[in-house]
Amino acid sequence: MEDKKNNTSLSLSFPSPENGVYDEEKQSPGSDSPAKTGRRKPGGWRAMPYVLGNETFERLAGMGLLANFMQFLLTVFHLDLVSATNFLNIWSGVTSFIPLLGAFISDAYIGRFWTIAIASIFEMMGMFTLTLIPWLPQLHPPPCKVGQQCKTANKSQMGFLAMGLGFLSIGSGGIRPCSIPFGVDQFDSTTAEGRKGIASFFNWYYASFTVVLIIAVTLVVYIQDSVSWVIGFGIPTILMFVSLILFFVGTKVYVYVKPEGSIFTSIVQVFVATHKKRKLKLPDERESNGVFYDPPLPEGSIVKKLPLTNKYRSLNKAAIVMEDEINTDGTCSNKWRLCSIQQIEEVKCLLKIIPVWSTGIICFTAMAQQGTFTMSQALKMNRHLGPKFQIPAGSLSIISMITVGMWIPIYDRLIVPSLRKVTRIEGGITLLQRIGIGMVFSILSMVVAGLIEKVRRNSAIMHNSPDGIAPITVMWLAPQLILMGFAEAFNIIGQIEFYNKEFPENMSSVANSLFSCTMAGASYLSTLLVNVLHETTGRNGHPDWLTKDINQGRVENYYYLIAVLGVLNIFYFIYIARRYQYKTRLVVDDEVKPYSEVHELHDMKY
């Protein structure tokens, strides 16, 4: 008894499964009765105030700091439109790629707790650094009035800004891929109660996420715009500090899952083994029995066993057993020469999804304009509501958020059940159809944005006010933002669900990282388009489309170009989607069945 009490004391220096509260009971597979195990007792809902509290404050801090950052670069650092857009896009791209590294470090070396803890410290450092910039005069250019020649930031000021954003990137790289899995770790997925807890955790996670977004783009942005940048950055920094404290307060009730090796290592092993055995000849299917290495999955594994397929058939060579490659106990003697069928099929899942993933980049490029050129449009429109209140330009994205929030319940509770009766598909429509519909809305949003920008620019030129503001209400931007909200509701949520359902269970970190890579690709594509247009469209004394003065440019042509790219992309997407074979169940009957039990996979069209 004394030993058990000693085990409950948790060392803050190195929390692990060995020094926490243990559970002597775990449900046996296929049974409702518990079986004796040495598994740590799940923290469950006891851990949720700390996990969700940490997540809520951390996201509120990060989004509150960055929701209005484009305006900060334009008005405080006096960057021109192209430079500010490039700066944000490059930083966003780096930040979206780093979660791949964070997922690898977490899975292979230090685990999710320490990854989140260390990343949170870096994020805190980044926020404190950025708060100092508007506070200390030597860290930003001097202010200037309308009509004056504004002094731009010097190299040291830009370097300090880049350092702060670099800290934020490192923080995001650790928090993004680990936050959801760490929350799921707190529940025992082998019990009905644990599975219900996981489902509720996702609901609370995304509910808090929506609330945080609304607060960040309204209250915090209003403070930054109308009160002070110092206070507007200081509040998120304080919230991040609270988040960090709250995370460590919960250490005694958390479940700590040991790192078991990264799926990325397994992926590389498959390609290395395939290369080493590239000269081998694959056996005929009739002669393949016993030729391939196919060990059983570890006991208690949540991963489903995958059968060998002929897709990307050359990879199957990595599983051909050669002399002295199997130990006497049946294990592999060299994982870089021999891989299991399970490893190979997991890599095939990734290769199969990459073409679908690539189609999301252009759609995300359209969505990314909300934080750059849409905000620039808003700054040159009438943002007043009444004689005193002015809508912050960074708060306009709330229109698309409200659209998503209102549409999802209607879609989930009314439209999906109706479609399900007709299509017999579990989600009403297939996941790829949902993603494709989102692409159509993103194209429509860009077309409408171009039309509205033309009206705004003509109005601004006609009235020729000193500040260049068009005397039309900023709510003219609502249609393009509403359409983009529908694009997000269909495409983003569709992509998240698609990746999580089509990847094997042990590749969830890859699925989450792949989604971040889509945003990174969109950021870099947007940077490329902006730079090419900035350099090539200005001729014969005429300013380029994306010149510093938006009233002299042709931003609508930029929107139309993205729309055209979207049309080309959707044709490519349809080509890919019609040839895609789903891994998960799609058809419903009186009870839900795997799709393969109802129809042949090749019969399932996009």
Steps between C-alpha positions, in 0.01 A plus 500: 500500500787729584656435160185602325489825693857568403411443140235769511754772566585666173840645429464828315847457361411196293135390500456154356277194528725366774444781747131576490168350603468148366189310406489138605199449278452514127219359296589188310434508127146396427402505865332746730687369801837640595816297487808546711769703328777739587353778292489850644149602602367749243474857623164531325289799585716575804769611256269695270488829697878520458520367143210703361587800715855497370381456140241778527737757648782403265284534188345824625850635557635393160198606296455822694857593421489415130138566392583863427868460416467613140381840618784511753753453219330765284440767763777450758786362290388698190558206264345525156218263406718253309775488762253450784318227308826320416620527859180348637480229234861387548463492877168316473658244267790433737262474795283250313793272406662486844221277650647214292821535701305540823303182433822308429675619819191424709440150362865394486667663800333707772126433488206738474512652849855628471452606139202718599680627813818606319304640205281706736810659652623598154158642415505700824843638404370594155200685638709688754742599222219629278343691790827687550497625139213754529598575862861606442547783242839373384344171384261655244507790250375841616127564441390717210180674393297467180679669211844486662789291369516216750834362613519123459649255749878455505680164494529465877128572547406247232742252656341537843157449343623190315646361824166537678313332216767227492431419864128485417570260212693264727215515751236426239714216362477318830148589606306444175580131440480400867210691655213281375686165545603601855136568585396165353775329705312593816221252417507121478381423148447132587192583710162635394531779756842595363376511143211725603750721680711530186195599294404762760858626509490570125169686540636714784828553318339643187235688698771678698692554176203688348448713811870586505494606135205731557661662806835534323365673189263730690606601850877460468513652151285793617744569784794489257325734257332746733687492832865395473718249321693450824184403692369306199818289491544496878164332565580195282843477665343492847250238381785287367669520841174385664481218247852386586433503876172312454672233292758425768244510783333192349814284494378274782190385314631470144562176315849491350537279193855390429642582156495176301685611188388724218298387201736715292783258576285210385420683175867557424579136581251383235664710227852396605408130507325531163810659349726227637273230354418680178651223284286225653209361303158500663337156519167419338201530730459120498857456625506785752396300808778529758719715276415830669574602856165535678538481880197546728434846642614565858253389765257777590575702187218727383625477141297292254686235304543601134509235225761503224381678184639538149485880497853644481603136462875562488493592872400138575861399439590648839301217666664209311678283755860416412746271678597600857248788510278334763618426853416175675222675694338616175611863523676692227881502525547824302211745469683687224502189277169333585168671568163352591193504276341736754782754459480483122123547489525799735742664256260421214225682692722808510590479131135453404394811691777736381329582163180591688703702748666700221163621371431676829786748458325729249176489699692605811671774299158656446421470872833660595400828336264573792798594715684707238327670207149481646631689801667752267165553329330555836754765601393708197124477566258663742519284816279714725197365680339813639685824572760356741560128444727380218524133404862379522614372162638185663157415643328453164602134484236441767246507215639177356519348850135581569412347164678178596343498847148544363538263204656196672199421728259541207715282277561235765146475641280569198681465169718193569210281626294595194786428260577173679154367417562562131869416459533231771837658581585546867587871469227578248767557237852361472787683666654583163170644378493717812855621435411573135195706597726709725728564203206630297408743778861622522494577124169686533642697794797617291274605210273697734804651674627625164166656409469672838859627486427662163200682649705606806793630296278694257322661795829596667639652177175687427488667843880545526511559877842578657511171690389300194203347680201411284167632641336156485438280800745224581205258508532482122770243581246276676396298188855386423559414868171306522593299193843435650327383817315237296831405336651443844197306626519257208868489409692540827276278711480253211879485475546446874248216502640352177857484630400355837281232343727402213825480696570201729441569867871530585548769234275762659800728559577479128137584420506812718842604365387447141215745555751757628714438192202592282493841666877529456473422129225760465713762675794440268283491189343830605849647552606382154191648333538833681867536405450399136206740457683778682797467264321441169169688493623860525581634151512825302489718811197318644524356853493125545185317613623477861662839542532660844195722445217252458290768325758522222536124462283227353447260789186370328718350226696313768173357633392399150835327443450290816148416378637381164761287676216363714304396191802317357562343841145369530529317167818336628324420828207331322748290300674389822180452700326278245791255521536501876412184696377562853646313795211573735131407499278719288163331459227466762233235519285412795835491673827653385725254316843520348470617145678193372217285639239689301662585165824452320736788568539589134124555480521792744530819299599846613 
